[in-house]
Amino acid sequence: MQEQGQAWYVNPLNGERYFLGRPADAFGVMRSLGLGITDSDFSSFGQQAPLRLAGRILLRVQAQGQAYYVNPLDRKLYYLGRPADAFALMRAQGLGISDADLDKITAFTARP
């Protein structure tokens, strides 16, 4: 967000944005939106994940739930180990957006 430097994750499945303000927020998004994959599937990706996984967060269920982000531009896998790793990735790979454009993306709200 242009004024406050806030970080958001846009879920490619529903187009909604999820706030990543604190490490606990980011962990919650990874846990609730992550797609569990096996080590066999993970190993089969080689240098790139399949197009259908672009923008997704993957959780390696057979590797203590290690989380990876699939960059939609090159489909490379980026490790999201510690909160510091995740925030470094956001700074390096994140895209800037104006407040007006961000307002066009529906924000996730908890459903009853």
N, C-alpha and C positions, 0 to 999 in steps of 0.2 A: 504494500500500500504506500503510495507516494509520500504521505505526510508522516507516517509513524514507522515505516519500515517493518510492518507486520508480515509474518509468513503464513501462507495458506497452502493447503494441498487441495488440488482439484481432482476429484475422483473421476477417472475416465468412464466408469460404468454409468454414473447418474448425472455427471456434470455439476454436482454440488461442490462447494468449497468448505473446507474444514480448517478451523483456526489452529495454528501451531505455535501459540504464544509461549508456552512454557514447556520444559522437557516432559512434564507429565501429560500435557496436551498431545504432544507428538507421539508419545508412547501409546496413549489411548487410541489415536488414529491408526497407528501401525497394528495394534492388537485387534481393533474392530474391523478394519478394512483390508488387512493383509490376507493374501491368498496362500494357503498352505500348499507346499509342493514337496515331493520326495527328492531324495538325493539323486536318484536315477534321472528324474526329469531335469533337475538343476544341472547335472553333469552333461546332459544331452544338448544343452544350449550352446556350448562352446563359447564363442566370442560375443554372440548376440542372442537375446531372448526372442521368441517368436513375436511377430507383429501384434497378435491378440493380447499380449501382456504389456504393451507399451503404456507407460505411466502408472503401472500397478506397483504395489508393495508386495514382495514375495517373502514368505516365511518358510524356512527350511525346517520342516517338522522333525526330521531325523537328525538335525544338528542343533539341538537345544533352541529351536525357533529363531535362528539367525535371520535377520531382516535385510532385504536388499530392495533398492529402488531401481526400476527399469526406466531409464531415460528414454522418453518417446522420440527424441531426435535421432539417436544412434542405437537404441535398444541395448546399450551396455548396462551391466549390473553394477550398482554402487552399494557397497556395504554400509549399513546403518547401525553399526555396533553400539557405540555409546552415544549418549545425547550430544556430546561434543562432535562426534563423527557426523551425525545427522545435521547439525547446524552448519558445520563446515561444508557439507554437500549442498545445503540450501543456498549458502552464500555463493558457492562456485557455479551451481547449475540453475539456480532460480532465475526466473524472468521477472523483470520489473513490470508494473502495471499502474495505470492511473487510477485514482479513486473512482472516476466515472465509469471506467471499464470494469473495475472490480465489482461495482454495484450491479452490473448486468449479470453477474454469476450468482446464482441462488446460494445463500449460506445455509449450511446444514443446521437444522434445529431438531432437538430431541422430539421424537414422536411419542404420544401417549400410549 
